[in-house]
């Protein structure tokens, strides 16, 4: 158990999945400095608790492969463009964490951009975490047709993380229907991976869910913009919704 004066963590190593939309703020597209600053502050508060922290960033604020395909772009090419979008977000977050908060950060990319990021190497990533560096995983898995959700599941398994924290925008967990459209939507506090797959609940895509299920990796879905939510989860508070093999994992 990681310890710090600010509190205790029930996790020693986590993967935080942050969507591209989390970087947009009120802009709806692109990167909003205030949103990046807020995200960096939340990450710093968790790092202060002694947690080994890896982050997987999406790129939907810049380009989405399936949307570009619908507009006539080759899907594989569009997905590679999306990977470049995640690198932009990773660098923006790295800058805030290092320049404002003084953290030691390493961005690792699944595609080769050696002038600005390390290549993804599992053993090197784990060594960075052991040295209390924050690691940002960019470019998804490096393969087209694979989402950054799948990248989060894969990286979490590879680096032996205890949990994936799935950050959502203004939705505080898993619901039976869209709470932004249905005010009577029921929040689901706990469900198994299989239930999430069978009910097609929008936790993450089916490939990512299957990876988590096969490796008994718990997922906590929460509202990123509820201030202090990451810190509370890491401290053991029952924030958001849990997707796991058992409700006793936290």
Secondary structure, DSSP 8 states (H G I E B T S, - for coil): --EETTEE-S-SEEEEEE-GGGGTGGGSSS--HHHHHHHHHHHHHHHTTT-EEEEEE--TTT--HHHHHHTT--HHHHHHHHHHHHHHHHHHHHHIIIIIT---EEEEESS--TTTSEE--HHHHHHHHHTT-EEEEESTTSSTT--HHHHHHHHHHHTT-SEEEEEESS--SEESS-TTT-TT--EESEE-HHHHHHTT-TTS-HHHHHHHHHTT-EEEEEETTSTTHHHHHHTT---SEEESS-GGG-
